[in-house]
Amino acid sequence: MTTPATVDDYIAALPERSRAILGRVRSTIRAAAPGATESISYGMPAFKDRGRILVYYAAFANHWSLLPRSKAVIEAHREELGSRVTGPGTIRFAYDEPFPTALVASIVADRLAENSARRDG
């Protein structure tokens, strides 16, 4: 897959199952961070808050991932995330599990708070 120019291009190139889930991820993040802007960064969709990355998300063959770029946020949600954490900044979700709307929204809210604290700090 070549690097997409836009988030719409990225999502449009996915198989239907991935496209549907990433559409939900995208709308959940938009609702949690209505002022955030979208871009492609490192070949993945990303949301930024005042120029700072909030989260990345991406589709893979057997799962989708949310990458909040924050060890503190992952640790704050460790109990809810369980074995979904697969690296220092990667959270992996199976396509066939229920969509975690509240968890994604909470992670985004925590990232907004972190970015705000850094700006104001």
N, CA and C atoms as an extended XYZ file, in Angstrom:
363
Properties=species:S:1:pos:R:3:atomname:S:1:resname:S:1:resid:I:1 pbc="F F F"
N         0.845       -1.182        0.000 N   MET     1
C         0.000        0.000        0.000 CA  MET     1
C         0.888        1.241        0.000 C   MET     1
N         0.665        2.153       -0.913 N   THR     2
C         1.423        3.398       -0.922 CA  THR     2
C         0.889        4.309        0.183 C   THR     2
N         1.697        5.244        0.597 N   THR     3
C         1.279        6.152        1.651 CA  THR     3
C         0.124        7.016        1.157 C   THR     3
N        -0.993        6.971        1.843 N   PRO     4
C        -2.146        7.762        1.425 CA  PRO     4
C        -1.914        9.250        1.681 C   PRO     4
N        -2.542       10.071        0.882 N   ALA     5
C        -2.406       11.521        1.039 CA  ALA     5
C        -3.327       12.060        2.132 C   ALA     5
N        -4.468       11.404        2.323 N   THR     6
C        -5.449       11.875        3.301 CA  THR     6
C        -5.987       10.710        4.117 C   THR     6
N        -6.647       11.026        5.212 N   VAL     7
C        -7.281       10.002        6.027 CA  VAL     7
C        -8.388        9.323        5.226 C   VAL     7
N        -9.127       10.088        4.457 N   ASP     8
C       -10.166        9.486        3.605 CA  ASP     8
C        -9.564        8.463        2.650 C   ASP     8
N        -8.416        8.782        2.056 N   ASP     9
C        -7.736        7.841        1.156 CA  ASP     9
C        -7.318        6.581        1.906 C   ASP     9
N        -6.777        6.748        3.104 N   TYR    10
C        -6.343        5.612        3.918 CA  TYR    10
C        -7.522        4.676        4.175 C   TYR    10
N        -8.624        5.236        4.664 N   ILE    11
C        -9.786        4.420        5.014 CA  ILE    11
C       -10.419        3.793        3.774 C   ILE    11
N       -10.490        4.535        2.688 N   ALA    12
C       -11.101        4.015        1.452 CA  ALA    12
C       -10.343        2.814        0.895 C   ALA    12
N        -9.061        2.723        1.148 N   ALA    13
C        -8.243        1.634        0.613 CA  ALA    13
C        -8.343        0.353        1.438 C   ALA    13
N        -9.043        0.385        2.559 N   LEU    14
C        -9.131       -0.769        3.453 CA  LEU    14
C       -10.238       -1.729        3.043 C   LEU    14
N       -10.128       -2.984        3.451 N   PRO    15
C       -11.250       -3.919        3.281 CA  PRO    15
C       -12.442       -3.438        4.104 C   PRO    15
N       -13.631       -3.870        3.755 N   GLU    16
C       -14.864       -3.381        4.392 CA  GLU    16
C       -14.832       -3.482        5.912 C   GLU    16
N       -14.430       -4.608        6.460 N   ARG    17
C       -14.420       -4.778        7.920 CA  ARG    17
C       -13.544       -3.718        8.579 C   ARG    17
N       -12.361       -3.515        8.048 N   SER    18
C       -11.443       -2.511        8.598 CA  SER    18
C       -11.984       -1.103        8.396 C   SER    18
N       -12.562       -0.858        7.240 N   ARG    19
C       -13.119        0.460        6.918 CA  ARG    19
C       -14.224        0.828        7.914 C   ARG    19
N       -15.097       -0.134        8.219 N   ALA    20
C       -16.203        0.125        9.146 CA  ALA    20
C       -15.684        0.446       10.549 C   ALA    20
N       -14.746       -0.343       11.032 N   ILE    21
C       -14.206       -0.112       12.377 CA  ILE    21
C       -13.445        1.205       12.444 C   ILE    21
N       -12.586        1.470       11.465 N   LEU    22
C       -11.828        2.720       11.505 CA  LEU    22
C       -12.735        3.939       11.352 C   LEU    22
N       -13.854        3.785       10.677 N   GLY    23
C       -14.840        4.865       10.646 CA  GLY    23
C       -15.379        5.156       12.038 C   GLY    23
N       -15.607        4.107       12.812 N   ARG    24
C       -16.075        4.280       14.197 CA  ARG    24
C       -14.979        4.889       15.073 C   ARG    24
N       -13.754        4.432       14.880 N   VAL    25
C       -12.629        5.009       15.638 CA  VAL    25
C       -12.555        6.509       15.349 C   VAL    25
N       -12.587        6.838       14.082 N   ARG    26
C       -12.482        8.244       13.651 CA  ARG    26
C       -13.595        9.092       14.246 C   ARG    26
N       -14.830        8.614       14.174 N   SER    27
C       -15.949        9.413       14.690 CA  SER    27
C       -15.902        9.516       16.215 C   SER    27
N       -15.426        8.483       16.890 N   THR    28
C       -15.303        8.530       18.352 CA  THR    28
C       -14.250        9.555       18.761 C   THR    28
N       -13.123        9.560       18.062 N   ILE    29
C       -12.080       10.542       18.373 CA  ILE    29
C       -12.568       11.956       18.069 C   ILE    29
N       -13.231       12.134       16.941 N   ARG    30
C       -13.770       13.464       16.603 CA  ARG    30
C       -14.714       13.973       17.679 C   ARG    30
N       -15.572       13.099       18.180 N   ALA    31
C       -16.526       13.501       19.216 CA  ALA    31
C       -15.815       13.865       20.518 C   ALA    31
N       -14.762       13.136       20.849 N   ALA    32
C       -14.017       13.386       22.088 CA  ALA    32
C       -13.089       14.591       21.988 C   ALA    32
N       -12.688       14.932       20.764 N   ALA    33
C       -11.757       16.051       20.542 CA  ALA    33
C       -12.235       16.858       19.333 C   ALA    33
N       -13.358       17.558       19.480 N   PRO    34
C       -13.952       18.234       18.315 CA  PRO    34
C       -13.072       19.299       17.667 C   PRO    34
N       -12.121       19.845       18.383 N   GLY    35
C       -11.238       20.860       17.813 CA  GLY    35
C        -9.978       20.298       17.171 C   GLY    35
N        -9.801       18.985       17.263 N   ALA    36
C        -8.595       18.362       16.724 CA  ALA    36
C        -8.636       18.319       15.201 C   ALA    36
N        -7.460       18.277       14.610 N   THR    37
C        -7.345       18.186       13.155 CA  THR    37
C        -6.775       16.829       12.776 C   THR    37
N        -7.097       16.391       11.566 N   GLU    38
C        -6.644       15.098       11.086 CA  GLU    38
C        -5.493       15.253       10.113 C   GLU    38
N        -4.649       14.239       10.092 N   SER    39
C        -3.576       14.194        9.113 CA  SER    39
C        -3.112       12.752        8.978 C   SER    39
N        -2.226       12.547        8.023 N   ILE    40
C        -1.527       11.279        7.900 CA  ILE    40
C        -0.114       11.530        8.406 C   ILE    40
N         0.328       10.697        9.327 N   SER    41
C         1.662       10.829        9.887 CA  SER    41
C         2.231        9.423       10.055 C   SER    41
N         3.439        9.216        9.596 N   TYR    42
C         4.043        7.882        9.617 CA  TYR    42
C         3.155        6.861        8.901 C   TYR    42
N         2.427        7.310        7.890 N   GLY    43
C         1.586        6.425        7.091 CA  GLY    43
C         0.281        6.030        7.745 C   GLY    43
N        -0.054        6.637        8.891 N   MET    44
C        -1.275        6.303        9.626 CA  MET    44
C        -2.127        7.543        9.841 C   MET    44
N        -3.432        7.353        9.999 N   PRO    45
C        -4.271        8.481       10.397 CA  PRO    45
C        -3.872        8.955       11.796 C   PRO    45
N        -3.920       10.250       11.978 N   ALA    46
C        -3.580       10.840       13.268 CA  ALA    46
C        -4.494       12.027       13.529 C   ALA    46
N        -4.722       12.293       14.802 N   PHE    47
C        -5.412       13.508       15.214 CA  PHE    47
C        -4.422       14.356       15.988 C   PHE    47
N        -4.466       15.657       15.721 N   LYS    48
C        -3.587       16.608       16.398 CA  LYS    48
C        -4.426       17.643       17.134 C   LYS    48
N        -3.886       18.095       18.253 N   ASP    49
C        -4.483       19.163       19.039 CA  ASP    49
C        -3.486       20.308       19.074 C   ASP    49
N        -3.810       21.391       18.404 N   ARG    50
C        -2.924       22.565       18.333 CA  ARG    50
C        -1.513       22.175       17.918 C   ARG    50
N        -1.442       21.332       16.906 N   GLY    51
C        -0.162       20.936       16.343 CA  GLY    51
C         0.513       19.761       17.015 C   GLY    51
N         0.015       19.319       18.156 N   ARG    52
C         0.599       18.175       18.868 CA  ARG    52
C        -0.247       16.928       18.617 C   ARG    52
N         0.421       15.820       18.372 N   ILE    53
C        -0.290       14.558       18.150 CA  ILE    53
C        -1.070       14.168       19.397 C   ILE    53
N        -2.329       13.804       19.196 N   LEU    54
C        -3.132       13.213       20.267 CA  LEU    54
C        -3.014       11.695       20.198 C   LEU    54
N        -3.446       11.148       19.064 N   VAL    55
C        -3.424        9.699       18.868 CA  VAL    55
C        -3.243        9.382       17.388 C   VAL    55
N        -2.671        8.227       17.148 N   TYR    56
C        -2.658        7.607       15.825 CA  TYR    56
C        -3.619        6.429       15.906 C   TYR    56
N        -4.090        5.969       14.755 N   TYR    57
C        -4.838        4.717       14.710 CA  TYR    57
C        -4.569        4.077       13.358 C   TYR    57
N        -4.717        2.763       13.294 N   ALA    58
C        -4.361        2.064       12.062 CA  ALA    58
C        -5.073        0.720       11.992 C   ALA    58
N        -5.231        0.238       10.767 N   ALA    59
C        -5.838       -1.070       10.514 CA  ALA    59
C        -4.760       -2.066       10.121 C   ALA    59
N        -4.919       -3.282       10.580 N   PHE    60
C        -4.039       -4.386       10.235 CA  PHE    60
C        -4.902       -5.576        9.850 C   PHE    60
N        -4.289       -6.640        9.403 N   ALA    61
C        -5.047       -7.788        8.898 CA  ALA    61
C        -5.997       -8.375        9.943 C   ALA    61
N        -5.539       -8.516       11.175 N   ASN    62
C        -6.347       -9.199       12.184 CA  ASN    62
C        -6.746       -8.333       13.373 C   ASN    62
N        -6.398       -7.071       13.329 N   HIS    63
C        -6.724       -6.174       14.439 CA  HIS    63
C        -6.618       -4.725       13.977 C   HIS    63
N        -7.072       -3.823       14.832 N   TRP    64
C        -6.818       -2.402       14.624 CA  TRP    64
C        -6.108       -1.900       15.879 C   TRP    64
N        -5.352       -0.839       15.719 N   SER    65
C        -4.569       -0.325       16.836 CA  SER    65
C        -4.849        1.149       17.084 C   SER    65
N        -4.746        1.510       18.342 N   LEU    66
C        -4.790        2.892       18.785 CA  LEU    66
C        -3.439        3.158       19.421 C   LEU    66
N        -2.809        4.247       19.025 N   LEU    67
C        -1.474        4.574       19.525 CA  LEU    67
C        -1.537        5.954       20.187 C   LEU    67
N        -1.721        5.994       21.504 N   PRO    68
C        -1.876        7.287       22.179 CA  PRO    68
C        -0.581        8.037       22.473 C   PRO    68
N         0.552        7.445       22.192 N   ARG    69
C         1.843        8.108       22.404 CA  ARG    69
C         2.053        8.566       23.840 C   ARG    69
N         1.564        7.802       24.791 N   SER    70
C         1.704        8.199       26.186 CA  SER    70
C         1.706        6.973       27.082 C   SER    70
N         2.825        6.716       27.721 N   LYS    71
C         2.891        5.614       28.679 CA  LYS    71
C         1.977        5.888       29.872 C   LYS    71
N         1.893        7.151       30.289 N   ALA    72
C         1.053        7.499       31.440 CA  ALA    72
C        -0.422        7.205       31.160 C   ALA    72
N        -0.882        7.532       29.967 N   VAL    73
C        -2.285        7.275       29.621 CA  VAL    73
C        -2.539        5.773       29.547 C   VAL    73
N        -1.617        5.039       28.973 N   ILE    74
C        -1.777        3.581       28.916 CA  ILE    74
C        -1.813        3.009       30.326 C   ILE    74
N        -0.933        3.461       31.192 N   GLU    75
C        -0.928        2.963       32.572 CA  GLU    75
C        -2.217        3.335       33.306 C   GLU    75
N        -2.752        4.509       33.043 N   ALA    76
C        -3.999        4.932       33.686 CA  ALA    76
C        -5.171        4.035       33.291 C   ALA    76
N        -5.069        3.413       32.139 N   HIS    77
C        -6.142        2.545       31.637 CA  HIS    77
C        -5.737        1.074       31.633 C   HIS    77
N        -4.661        0.747       32.308 N   ARG    78
C        -4.088       -0.606       32.267 CA  ARG    78
C        -5.118       -1.687       32.600 C   ARG    78
N        -5.916       -1.468       33.618 N   GLU    79
C        -6.888       -2.494       34.008 CA  GLU    79
C        -7.905       -2.751       32.899 C   GLU    79
N        -8.419       -1.687       32.287 N   GLU    80
C        -9.384       -1.838       31.186 CA  GLU    80
C        -8.742       -2.445       29.943 C   GLU    80
N        -7.485       -2.122       29.716 N   LEU    81
C        -6.806       -2.563       28.499 CA  LEU    81
C        -6.351       -4.016       28.565 C   LEU    81
N        -5.978       -4.470       29.738 N   GLY    82
C        -5.537       -5.854       29.889 CA  GLY    82
C        -4.436       -6.217       28.911 C   GLY    82
N        -4.625       -7.308       28.202 N   SER    83
C        -3.592       -7.803       27.287 CA  SER    83
C        -3.588       -7.085       25.942 C   SER    83
N        -4.413       -6.067       25.774 N   ARG    84
C        -4.438       -5.329       24.499 CA  ARG    84
C        -3.186       -4.483       24.288 C   ARG    84
N        -2.461       -4.170       25.349 N   VAL    85
C        -1.236       -3.379       25.221 CA  VAL    85
C        -0.150       -4.309       24.703 C   VAL    85
N         0.395       -3.965       23.542 N   THR    86
C         1.372       -4.856       22.915 CA  THR    86
C         2.749       -4.225       22.755 C   THR    86
N         2.891       -3.023       23.188 N   GLY    87
C         4.166       -2.331       23.099 CA  GLY    87
C         4.103       -1.107       23.972 C   GLY    87
N         5.158       -0.323       24.006 N   PRO    88
C         5.163        0.837       24.889 CA  PRO    88
C         4.103        1.886       24.556 C   PRO    88
N         3.613        1.906       23.336 N   GLY    89
C         2.615        2.908       22.981 CA  GLY    89
C         1.512        2.384       22.090 C   GLY    89
N         1.351        1.057       22.028 N   THR    90
C         0.394        0.465       21.102 CA  THR    90
C        -0.663       -0.339       21.839 C   THR    90
N        -1.917       -0.088       21.466 N   ILE    91
C        -3.049       -0.829       22.009 CA  ILE    91
C        -3.712       -1.535       20.831 C   ILE    91
N        -3.849       -2.840       20.937 N   ARG    92
C        -4.383       -3.664       19.859 CA  ARG    92
C        -5.778       -4.165       20.201 C   ARG    92
N        -6.721       -3.989       19.277 N   PHE    93
C        -8.090       -4.462       19.462 CA  PHE    93
C        -8.436       -5.441       18.349 C   PHE    93
N        -9.084       -6.536       18.712 N   ALA    94
C        -9.545       -7.501       17.714 CA  ALA    94
C       -10.781       -6.940       17.012 C   ALA    94
N       -10.911       -7.224       15.737 N   TYR    95
C       -12.069       -6.753       14.987 CA  TYR    95
C       -13.375       -7.322       15.520 C   TYR    95
N       -13.338       -8.534       16.061 N   ASP    96
C       -14.582       -9.167       16.467 CA  ASP    96
C       -15.011       -8.853       17.902 C   ASP    96
N       -14.247       -8.038       18.626 N   GLU    97
C       -14.689       -7.666       19.975 CA  GLU    97
C       -15.582       -6.427       19.890 C   GLU    97
N       -16.445       -6.230       20.890 N   PRO    98
C       -17.311       -5.041       20.884 CA  PRO    98
C       -16.471       -3.764       20.821 C   PRO    98
N       -16.975       -2.786       20.075 N   PHE    99
C       -16.224       -1.539       19.927 CA  PHE    99
C       -16.190       -0.797       21.265 C   PHE    99
N       -15.000       -0.415       21.739 N   PRO   100
C       -14.835        0.219       23.051 CA  PRO   100
C       -14.983        1.745       23.004 C   PRO   100
N       -16.156        2.220       22.680 N   THR   101
C       -16.378        3.664       22.507 CA  THR   101
C       -15.929        4.465       23.724 C   THR   101
N       -16.401        4.086       24.903 N   ALA   102
C       -16.077        4.848       26.114 CA  ALA   102
C       -14.576        4.832       26.402 C   ALA   102
N       -13.921        3.698       26.176 N   LEU   103
C       -12.483        3.594       26.420 CA  LEU   103
C       -11.695        4.480       25.461 C   LEU   103
N       -12.028        4.447       24.183 N   VAL   104
C       -11.337        5.296       23.204 CA  VAL   104
C       -11.548        6.765       23.555 C   VAL   104
N       -12.786        7.144       23.877 N   ALA   105
C       -13.077        8.542       24.232 CA  ALA   105
C       -12.299        8.965       25.476 C   ALA   105
N       -12.193        8.081       26.456 N   SER   106
C       -11.470        8.394       27.677 CA  SER   106
C        -9.966        8.564       27.425 C   SER   106
N        -9.407        7.709       26.577 N   ILE   107
C        -7.991        7.827       26.222 CA  ILE   107
C        -7.731        9.156       25.518 C   ILE   107
N        -8.607        9.528       24.619 N   VAL   108
C        -8.452       10.801       23.903 CA  VAL   108
C        -8.583       11.977       24.874 C   VAL   108
N        -9.540       11.908       25.784 N   ALA   109
C        -9.703       12.981       26.780 CA  ALA   109
C        -8.450       13.120       27.634 C   ALA   109
N        -7.863       11.990       28.028 N   ASP   110
C        -6.629       12.031       28.811 CA  ASP   110
C        -5.479       12.630       28.007 C   ASP   110
N        -5.410       12.305       26.726 N   ARG   111
C        -4.352       12.876       25.880 CA  ARG   111
C        -4.559       14.388       25.715 C   ARG   111
N        -5.808       14.826       25.568 N   LEU   112
C        -6.075       16.271       25.500 CA  LEU   112
C        -5.588       16.958       26.770 C   LEU   112
N        -5.864       16.354       27.915 N   ALA   113
C        -5.424       16.924       29.195 CA  ALA   113
C        -3.896       16.965       29.280 C   ALA   113
N        -3.243       15.917       28.848 N   GLU   114
C        -1.771       15.910       28.838 CA  GLU   114
C        -1.222       17.017       27.955 C   GLU   114
N        -1.752       17.153       26.759 N   ASN   115
C        -1.270       18.193       25.843 CA  ASN   115
C        -1.514       19.578       26.431 C   ASN   115
N        -2.658       19.767       27.049 N   SER   116
C        -2.978       21.054       27.664 CA  SER   116
C        -2.000       21.361       28.806 C   SER   116
N        -1.710       20.372       29.621 N   ALA   117
C        -0.771       20.563       30.737 CA  ALA   117
C         0.628       20.920       30.225 C   ALA   117
N         1.034       20.307       29.131 N   ARG   118
C         2.353       20.622       28.552 CA  ARG   118
C         2.393       22.062       28.043 C   ARG   118
N         1.287       22.487       27.429 N   ARG   119
C         1.236       23.856       26.909 CA  ARG   119
C         1.243       24.869       28.039 C   ARG   119
N         0.474       24.554       29.092 N   ASP   120
C         0.291       25.499       30.175 CA  ASP   120
C         1.363       25.379       31.259 C   ASP   120
N         2.098       24.258       31.192 N   GLY   121
C         3.010       23.895       32.247 CA  GLY   121
C         4.227       24.664       32.404 C   GLY   121
